[in-house]
Amino acid sequence: MSRRVISITGAERTDFLQDLVTNDVTRPDRLSYAALLTPQGKYLFDFFVGHDGDELLIDVSDGLAEALTQRLTMYRLRRKIGVELTDRVVSRGTDTPPEGALPDPRHPDLGWRRIDREGADDGTDWDALRVALTVPESEVELIPNESFILEMGFERLNGVDFRKGCYVGQEVTARMKHKTELKKGLVSVEVEGDAPVGTPITADGKAAGTLYTQAGGRGLAWLRFDRAGEGMQAGDAQVHWRG
């Protein structure tokens, strides 16, 4: 999926973003994976944050880039910062990292990412890799105003820091972490047959979840754990989850 890059400049840029998002973005030596949530704790945007001199660079899905730029501008208020959608390009791969690349913080097998003036891709089958590692994608498994990041694996993917302090939606996210047991979530399943992304999954005639990206006989599914089990269907496809 294509990516865009947002630049945040100004002396208060790091404090500004740190107050808004789910992860610590203060480290200049690494990429951070983070999300911006609604006050009710629902997912709006996920992205990577890197430092480049006097800029913060946000690597975000093309389909979310303009809306994220507008949302950050709205939150700016009287902060002395600039927010701009740029023409820089995101490269990524799983081969030998080029100069200036940094590791994808979600999982070691996801390789490297780099922001530059021109891009390249090494031909990795990203859908197959995401399915193997149970990694959600913006606007596919991660649905704005609907998904909850803990159900989508953000703790496992290093996308949320429970020690960093307040951010938008922090109270709901912390409550889900400390006071409840997750009863729904994104998992890897076996799939026999084909079904379009977003096909509802049923078990014994009851709604049990949704089937998303598929590759090589496996897929990503958001399931209600109390209804998931053998005999699940997604359209004409059979879905198996080992739990």
C-alpha positions as CSV (number, residue, x, y, z in Angstrom):
1,M,0.0,0.0,0.0
2,S,1.4,3.4,-1.0
3,R,2.6,5.8,1.7
4,R,2.9,9.6,2.2
5,V,5.2,11.6,4.5
6,I,4.1,14.4,6.8
7,S,6.7,16.9,8.2
8,I,6.3,18.5,11.6
9,T,8.7,21.4,12.3
10,G,9.2,23.9,15.1
11,A,10.8,23.9,18.5
12,E,7.7,22.3,20.2
13,R,7.3,19.5,17.6
14,T,8.3,16.6,19.8
15,D,6.3,17.6,22.8
16,F,3.3,18.3,20.6
17,L,3.3,14.8,19.1
18,Q,4.2,13.1,22.3
19,D,1.1,14.5,24.0
20,L,-1.2,13.1,21.3
21,V,-0.1,9.6,20.3
22,T,0.1,6.1,21.9
23,N,3.9,5.6,21.9
24,D,7.1,7.4,22.9
25,V,8.3,9.5,19.9
26,T,11.2,11.2,21.7
27,R,14.0,8.9,20.6
28,P,16.0,10.3,17.6
29,D,17.9,7.0,17.0
30,R,14.9,4.9,16.0
31,L,11.5,4.7,14.3
32,S,8.5,4.7,16.6
33,Y,5.2,3.0,15.6
34,A,2.2,4.8,17.1
35,A,-1.5,5.6,16.6
36,L,-3.7,8.6,17.1
37,L,-7.0,7.6,18.7
38,T,-10.4,9.2,19.3
39,P,-11.1,10.4,22.9
40,Q,-13.2,7.2,23.2
41,G,-10.1,5.1,22.5
42,K,-10.9,4.1,18.9
43,Y,-8.3,3.9,16.2
44,L,-8.0,6.8,13.7
45,F,-4.5,6.6,12.2
46,D,-1.4,4.5,12.6
47,F,2.0,5.6,11.4
48,F,5.8,5.6,11.9
49,V,7.6,8.6,13.4
50,G,11.3,9.3,12.6
51,H,13.6,12.2,13.4
52,D,15.5,14.1,10.7
53,G,17.4,17.1,12.0
54,D,14.9,19.7,13.0
55,E,11.9,17.7,11.6
56,L,9.7,14.9,12.7
57,L,8.7,12.8,9.7
58,I,5.5,10.8,9.8
59,D,5.2,7.8,7.4
60,V,1.5,7.1,7.0
61,S,-0.8,5.3,4.5
62,D,-1.6,7.4,1.5
63,G,-5.4,7.1,2.1
64,L,-5.0,8.6,5.6
65,A,-2.4,11.2,5.0
66,E,-4.6,14.2,4.2
67,A,-7.0,13.5,7.1
68,L,-4.1,13.1,9.5
69,T,-2.5,16.3,8.3
70,Q,-5.8,18.1,9.0
71,R,-6.2,16.4,12.4
72,L,-2.7,17.4,13.5
73,T,-3.3,21.0,12.3
74,M,-6.5,21.1,14.4
75,Y,-4.6,19.9,17.5
76,R,-1.8,22.5,17.0
77,L,-3.7,25.4,18.6
78,R,-1.0,27.9,19.7
79,R,1.9,25.5,19.5
80,K,4.9,26.9,17.6
81,I,5.0,24.2,14.9
82,G,4.3,23.6,11.3
83,V,2.5,20.6,9.8
84,E,3.0,19.9,6.0
85,L,2.3,17.0,3.7
86,T,5.5,16.5,1.7
87,D,6.6,14.8,-1.6
88,R,9.1,12.6,0.2
89,V,9.0,8.9,-0.5
90,V,9.0,5.8,1.7
91,S,11.1,2.8,0.8
92,R,11.0,-0.5,2.6
93,G,12.4,-4.0,2.3
94,T,13.6,-7.2,3.9
95,D,17.0,-7.4,2.1
96,T,20.2,-5.6,3.2
97,P,19.2,-2.1,4.5
98,P,20.5,0.9,2.5
99,E,22.2,3.8,4.1
100,G,19.7,5.8,6.2
101,A,17.3,3.0,6.7
102,L,16.0,2.0,10.2
103,P,14.5,-1.2,11.4
104,D,10.7,-1.6,11.4
105,P,9.9,-1.5,15.1
106,R,6.9,-3.8,14.9
107,H,8.8,-7.1,14.3
108,P,12.4,-8.0,13.2
109,D,11.1,-9.9,10.2
110,L,9.5,-6.8,8.8
111,G,12.9,-5.5,7.7
112,W,13.7,-1.8,7.2
113,R,12.1,1.5,6.2
114,R,13.6,4.7,4.8
115,I,12.3,8.2,3.9
116,D,14.1,9.9,1.0
117,R,13.5,11.8,-2.2
118,E,13.2,8.6,-4.2
119,G,11.9,5.2,-3.3
120,A,12.5,1.5,-4.0
121,D,10.9,-1.8,-3.0
122,D,12.7,-5.1,-3.0
123,G,9.7,-7.1,-4.1
124,T,8.7,-8.6,-0.7
125,D,5.2,-10.1,-0.6
126,W,4.0,-7.9,2.2
127,D,0.6,-9.4,2.5
128,A,2.0,-12.9,2.9
129,L,4.5,-11.6,5.5
130,R,1.8,-9.7,7.4
131,V,-0.4,-12.8,7.5
132,A,2.4,-14.9,8.8
133,L,3.2,-12.4,11.6
134,T,-0.4,-11.3,12.3
135,V,0.3,-7.6,11.5
136,P,-2.7,-5.4,10.6
137,E,-2.7,-2.9,7.7
138,S,-4.1,0.6,7.7
139,E,-7.6,0.8,6.1
140,V,-7.8,-3.0,5.8
141,E,-7.8,-4.6,9.2
142,L,-7.4,-1.3,11.0
143,I,-10.6,0.6,10.5
144,P,-10.9,4.2,11.6
145,N,-13.5,4.9,14.2
146,E,-14.1,1.2,14.7
147,S,-10.9,-0.7,15.7
148,F,-9.4,-0.8,19.2
149,I,-5.6,-1.0,19.0
150,L,-5.2,-3.6,21.8
151,E,-7.5,-6.0,19.9
152,M,-5.4,-5.4,16.9
153,G,-2.1,-6.4,18.6
154,F,-0.5,-3.0,19.1
155,E,1.1,-4.1,22.4
156,R,2.8,-7.0,20.7
157,L,3.8,-4.8,17.8
158,N,5.4,-2.1,20.0
159,G,2.8,0.4,19.1
160,V,1.7,1.5,22.6
161,D,3.7,2.6,25.7
162,F,1.8,2.3,29.0
163,R,4.4,4.3,30.8
164,K,4.7,7.4,28.6
165,G,1.8,9.4,30.2
166,C,-1.3,10.9,28.8
167,Y,-2.4,10.9,25.1
168,V,-5.7,11.1,23.3
169,G,-7.8,8.0,24.2
170,Q,-5.3,6.9,26.9
171,E,-7.9,6.2,29.7
172,V,-9.9,3.7,27.6
173,T,-6.8,2.0,26.3
174,A,-5.3,1.7,29.9
175,R,-8.6,0.3,31.2
176,M,-8.7,-2.3,28.5
177,K,-5.1,-3.3,29.4
178,H,-5.5,-3.5,33.2
179,K,-9.1,-4.1,34.0
180,T,-10.5,-6.3,31.3
181,E,-9.7,-9.5,29.4
182,L,-9.8,-9.1,25.7
183,K,-12.7,-11.0,24.3
184,K,-12.1,-10.1,20.6
185,G,-9.0,-9.7,18.5
186,L,-7.0,-10.1,15.4
187,V,-5.6,-13.6,14.8
188,S,-4.1,-15.7,12.1
189,V,-6.4,-18.4,10.7
190,E,-6.3,-21.2,8.1
191,V,-8.6,-20.6,5.1
192,E,-9.9,-23.2,2.7
193,G,-11.4,-21.5,-0.3
194,D,-11.5,-17.8,-1.2
195,A,-13.5,-14.9,0.3
196,P,-13.2,-11.1,-0.3
197,V,-11.6,-9.0,2.3
198,G,-14.2,-8.0,4.8
199,T,-16.3,-11.1,4.5
200,P,-18.3,-11.8,7.7
201,I,-17.3,-15.0,9.6
202,T,-20.1,-17.1,11.1
203,A,-20.0,-20.1,13.6
204,D,-23.2,-22.2,14.0
205,G,-25.1,-19.4,12.2
206,K,-23.9,-16.7,14.6
207,A,-21.7,-13.8,13.8
208,A,-18.2,-14.7,14.9
209,G,-15.9,-12.1,13.2
210,T,-14.5,-10.9,9.9
211,L,-12.0,-12.3,7.5
212,Y,-9.5,-9.9,6.0
213,T,-6.2,-10.3,4.1
214,Q,-5.4,-13.9,2.9
215,A,-2.2,-15.4,1.5
216,G,-1.0,-19.0,1.0
217,G,-4.0,-20.7,2.7
218,R,-3.9,-18.5,5.7
219,G,-5.5,-15.2,6.6
220,L,-6.0,-12.5,9.2
221,A,-9.4,-12.5,11.0
222,W,-10.9,-10.4,13.7
223,L,-12.8,-12.9,15.9
224,R,-15.1,-13.0,18.9
225,F,-13.3,-15.5,21.0
226,D,-16.4,-16.8,22.7
227,R,-17.9,-17.8,19.4
228,A,-14.7,-18.8,17.5
229,G,-13.9,-22.5,16.9
230,E,-14.2,-25.3,14.3
231,G,-16.8,-25.1,11.6
232,M,-16.5,-21.3,10.9
233,Q,-17.5,-20.0,7.5
234,A,-16.7,-16.9,5.6
235,G,-18.9,-16.9,2.5
236,D,-17.9,-20.1,0.6
237,A,-14.6,-20.4,2.5
238,Q,-14.0,-22.5,5.6
239,V,-12.0,-20.9,8.4
240,H,-10.0,-22.7,11.1
241,W,-8.6,-21.2,14.2
242,R,-6.5,-23.3,16.6
243,G,-6.9,-20.8,19.5
